[in-house]
Amino acid sequence: MRTTALSFLFAISVGTVSWGSTQLYATYCVPSGFQGWITSFITSNSSPCQGLLTLITNSNTLYGTMAAAVFVGIFSAIRDGIESFAECECEDKKN
């Protein structure tokens, strides 16, 4: 059960980082409107914005990792279900 929970938690964390970096970059580094167009020449070259852009650029890897974590979580949940059924002291299994 621990592997299942950790896998899903990891997937949610990776998705949040990817989505959050896109939102932060759009809000603070390249804001909308004419003023954003002017300020983006300065802000988009700052170190924080370059870091966010790196995360966004590598988001396909992040989403691949997130999908892998979801699959591991699903298979771990299935395995846990099979193990708990195998350990069951049910009347149906005794016959």
GROMACS elastic network, one bead per residue, 0.5 to 0.9 nm:
[ bonds ]
;  ai    aj funct       b0    kb
    1     4     6  0.51741   500
    1     5     6  0.63666   500
    1     6     6  0.86738   500
    1    76     6  0.72230   500
    1    77     6  0.67815   500
    1    80     6  0.62760   500
    2     5     6  0.52627   500
    2     6     6  0.61126   500
    2     7     6  0.85101   500
    2    76     6  0.88963   500
    3     6     6  0.51310   500
    3     7     6  0.59639   500
    3     8     6  0.86015   500
    3    72     6  0.81656   500
    3    73     6  0.68461   500
    3    76     6  0.64789   500
    3    77     6  0.84066   500
    4     7     6  0.52153   500
    4     8     6  0.63258   500
    4     9     6  0.85721   500
    4    70     6  0.87471   500
    4    72     6  0.72197   500
    4    74     6  0.70256   500
    4    75     6  0.80299   500
    4    76     6  0.52452   500
    4    77     6  0.57360   500
    4    80     6  0.85539   500
    5     8     6  0.53015   500
    5     9     6  0.60288   500
    5    10     6  0.84922   500
    5    73     6  0.69977   500
    5    77     6  0.88125   500
    6    10     6  0.59433   500
    6    11     6  0.85087   500
    6    69     6  0.87140   500
    6    73     6  0.77190   500
    7    10     6  0.51120   500
    7    11     6  0.61958   500
    7    12     6  0.86798   500
    7    66     6  0.88468   500
    7    68     6  0.87666   500
    7    69     6  0.50424   500
    7    70     6  0.62991   500
    7    71     6  0.83823   500
    7    72     6  0.63615   500
    7    74     6  0.86597   500
    7    76     6  0.86815   500
    8    11     6  0.50318   500
    8    12     6  0.61902   500
    8    13     6  0.85412   500
    8    66     6  0.86894   500
    8    69     6  0.65051   500
    8    70     6  0.58258   500
    8    72     6  0.84194   500
    8    73     6  0.57902   500
    8    74     6  0.85900   500
    9    12     6  0.51771   500
    9    13     6  0.61051   500
    9    14     6  0.86505   500
    9    69     6  0.87116   500
   10    13     6  0.50345   500
   10    14     6  0.61336   500
   10    15     6  0.85456   500
   10    66     6  0.73094   500
   10    69     6  0.66981   500
   10    70     6  0.85184   500
   11    14     6  0.52480   500
   11    15     6  0.61543   500
   11    16     6  0.85272   500
   11    63     6  0.85939   500
   11    65     6  0.75276   500
   11    67     6  0.71206   500
   11    68     6  0.81498   500
   11    69     6  0.54453   500
   11    70     6  0.61044   500
   11    73     6  0.89999   500
   12    15     6  0.51456   500
   12    16     6  0.60467   500
   12    17     6  0.86440   500
   12    66     6  0.74590   500
   12    70     6  0.89219   500
   13    16     6  0.50638   500
   13    17     6  0.62021   500
   13    18     6  0.86781   500
   13    66     6  0.84847   500
   14    17     6  0.51718   500
   14    18     6  0.62571   500
   14    19     6  0.86108   500
   14    62     6  0.63405   500
   14    63     6  0.74447   500
   14    65     6  0.77283   500
   14    66     6  0.60188   500
   15    18     6  0.51975   500
   15    19     6  0.60503   500
   15    20     6  0.82624   500
   15    62     6  0.73742   500
   15    63     6  0.68242   500
   15    66     6  0.65900   500
   16    19     6  0.51765   500
   16    20     6  0.56541   500
   16    21     6  0.82769   500
   17    20     6  0.50882   500
   17    21     6  0.59413   500
   17    22     6  0.85790   500
   17    55     6  0.83184   500
   17    62     6  0.87130   500
   18    21     6  0.53917   500
   18    22     6  0.64810   500
   18    23     6  0.88479   500
   18    55     6  0.67836   500
   18    56     6  0.65588   500
   18    58     6  0.87907   500
   18    59     6  0.60037   500
   18    62     6  0.69138   500
   18    63     6  0.78965   500
   19    22     6  0.52894   500
   19    23     6  0.63303   500
   19    24     6  0.87494   500
   19    56     6  0.84891   500
   19    59     6  0.88013   500
   20    23     6  0.50532   500
   20    24     6  0.60622   500
   20    25     6  0.84765   500
   21    24     6  0.51239   500
   21    25     6  0.60245   500
   21    26     6  0.85222   500
   21    51     6  0.89968   500
   21    52     6  0.55117   500
   21    53     6  0.78163   500
   21    55     6  0.67379   500
   21    56     6  0.66061   500
   22    25     6  0.51889   500
   22    26     6  0.61458   500
   22    27     6  0.85563   500
   22    52     6  0.73083   500
   22    53     6  0.79433   500
   22    55     6  0.82569   500
   22    56     6  0.61561   500
   23    26     6  0.51930   500
   23    27     6  0.60654   500
   23    28     6  0.85309   500
   24    27     6  0.51118   500
   24    28     6  0.58495   500
   24    29     6  0.74173   500
   24    49     6  0.86273   500
   24    52     6  0.76870   500
   25    28     6  0.55583   500
   25    30     6  0.64872   500
   25    31     6  0.82487   500
   25    44     6  0.84008   500
   25    49     6  0.63744   500
   25    52     6  0.62046   500
   25    53     6  0.71242   500
   25    56     6  0.87120   500
   26    29     6  0.59595   500
   26    30     6  0.52263   500
   26    31     6  0.57552   500
   26    32     6  0.78865   500
   27    30     6  0.63485   500
   27    31     6  0.50580   500
   27    32     6  0.78075   500
   28    31     6  0.58564   500
   28    36     6  0.88446   500
   28    40     6  0.87581   500
   28    43     6  0.77498   500
   28    44     6  0.87484   500
   28    49     6  0.81512   500
   29    36     6  0.82365   500
   29    39     6  0.81471   500
   29    40     6  0.59868   500
   29    42     6  0.85884   500
   29    43     6  0.51978   500
   29    44     6  0.50991   500
   29    45     6  0.85387   500
   29    46     6  0.84234   500
   29    48     6  0.87627   500
   29    49     6  0.59184   500
   30    36     6  0.57847   500
   30    37     6  0.69107   500
   30    39     6  0.74854   500
   30    41     6  0.85208   500
   30    43     6  0.72912   500
   30    44     6  0.65860   500
   31    34     6  0.88089   500
   31    35     6  0.77848   500
   31    37     6  0.71622   500
   31    39     6  0.80991   500
   31    40     6  0.72270   500
   32    35     6  0.75055   500
   32    36     6  0.51195   500
   32    37     6  0.69557   500
   33    36     6  0.52222   500
   33    37     6  0.63263   500
   33    38     6  0.88989   500
   34    38     6  0.63922   500
   34    39     6  0.87196   500
   35    38     6  0.51412   500
   35    39     6  0.61362   500
   35    40     6  0.83900   500
   36    39     6  0.50879   500
   36    40     6  0.57017   500
   36    41     6  0.88259   500
   37    40     6  0.53438   500
   37    41     6  0.72663   500
   38    41     6  0.60866   500
   38    42     6  0.80012   500
   39    42     6  0.55251   500
   39    43     6  0.61254   500
   39    44     6  0.82624   500
   40    44     6  0.52508   500
   40    45     6  0.81034   500
   41    44     6  0.60381   500
   41    45     6  0.71042   500
   42    45     6  0.58599   500
   42    46     6  0.70325   500
   43    46     6  0.53359   500
   43    47     6  0.88101   500
   43    48     6  0.88604   500
   43    49     6  0.69245   500
   44    47     6  0.83599   500
   44    48     6  0.85957   500
   44    49     6  0.54900   500
   44    50     6  0.67814   500
   44    53     6  0.87098   500
   45    48     6  0.84718   500
   45    49     6  0.65483   500
   45    50     6  0.62512   500
   46    49     6  0.53871   500
   46    50     6  0.61413   500
   46    51     6  0.86978   500
   47    50     6  0.50257   500
   47    51     6  0.61752   500
   47    52     6  0.86698   500
   48    51     6  0.50954   500
   48    52     6  0.62899   500
   48    53     6  0.86345   500
   49    53     6  0.60596   500
   49    54     6  0.85486   500
   50    54     6  0.61905   500
   50    55     6  0.87511   500
   51    54     6  0.50828   500
   51    55     6  0.64564   500
   51    56     6  0.87459   500
   52    55     6  0.51057   500
   52    56     6  0.62402   500
   52    57     6  0.85803   500
   53    57     6  0.59588   500
   53    58     6  0.85061   500
   54    57     6  0.50278   500
   54    58     6  0.61968   500
   54    59     6  0.85081   500
   55    58     6  0.51909   500
   55    59     6  0.60142   500
   55    62     6  0.84381   500
   56    60     6  0.82644   500
   57    60     6  0.74847   500
   57    61     6  0.88909   500
   58    61     6  0.54708   500
   58    62     6  0.65232   500
   58    63     6  0.89144   500
   59    63     6  0.59918   500
   59    64     6  0.83546   500
   60    63     6  0.51514   500
   60    64     6  0.61277   500
   60    65     6  0.85838   500
   61    65     6  0.61394   500
   61    66     6  0.85155   500
   62    65     6  0.50615   500
   62    66     6  0.60956   500
   62    67     6  0.86546   500
   63    67     6  0.61057   500
   63    68     6  0.85333   500
   64    67     6  0.51311   500
   64    68     6  0.62460   500
   64    69     6  0.86596   500
   65    68     6  0.50624   500
   65    69     6  0.61927   500
   65    70     6  0.86802   500
   66    69     6  0.50933   500
   66    70     6  0.62881   500
   66    71     6  0.87585   500
   67    70     6  0.50804   500
   67    71     6  0.62869   500
   67    72     6  0.86581   500
   68    71     6  0.51267   500
   68    72     6  0.61837   500
   68    73     6  0.85509   500
   69    72     6  0.50519   500
   69    73     6  0.60916   500
   69    74     6  0.86189   500
   70    74     6  0.61534   500
   70    75     6  0.86350   500
   71    74     6  0.50329   500
   71    75     6  0.61205   500
   71    76     6  0.83685   500
   72    75     6  0.52064   500
   72    76     6  0.59215   500
   72    77     6  0.84826   500
   73    76     6  0.50359   500
   73    77     6  0.60846   500
   73    78     6  0.86124   500
   74    77     6  0.51086   500
   74    78     6  0.62647   500
   74    79     6  0.86384   500
   75    78     6  0.50060   500
   75    79     6  0.60852   500
   75    80     6  0.85109   500
   76    80     6  0.60278   500
   76    81     6  0.84868   500
   77    80     6  0.50325   500
   77    81     6  0.61090   500
   77    82     6  0.86266   500
   78    81     6  0.50526   500
   78    82     6  0.62258   500
   78    83     6  0.86087   500
   79    82     6  0.51059   500
   79    83     6  0.60978   500
   79    84     6  0.85551   500
   80    83     6  0.50726   500
   80    84     6  0.60618   500
   80    85     6  0.84995   500
   81    84     6  0.51891   500
   81    85     6  0.61354   500
   81    86     6  0.85495   500
   82    85     6  0.50852   500
   82    86     6  0.60622   500
   82    87     6  0.86428   500
   83    87     6  0.62191   500
   83    88     6  0.86574   500
   84    87     6  0.51396   500
   84    88     6  0.62449   500
   85    88     6  0.50772   500
   85    89     6  0.86691   500
   85    90     6  0.89589   500
   86    89     6  0.83945   500
   87    90     6  0.89402   500
   88    93     6  0.82200   500
   89    92     6  0.86444   500
   89    93     6  0.72542   500
   89    94     6  0.78291   500
   90    93     6  0.55223   500
   90    94     6  0.68590   500
   91    94     6  0.53187   500
   91    95     6  0.69502   500
   92    95     6  0.58125   500
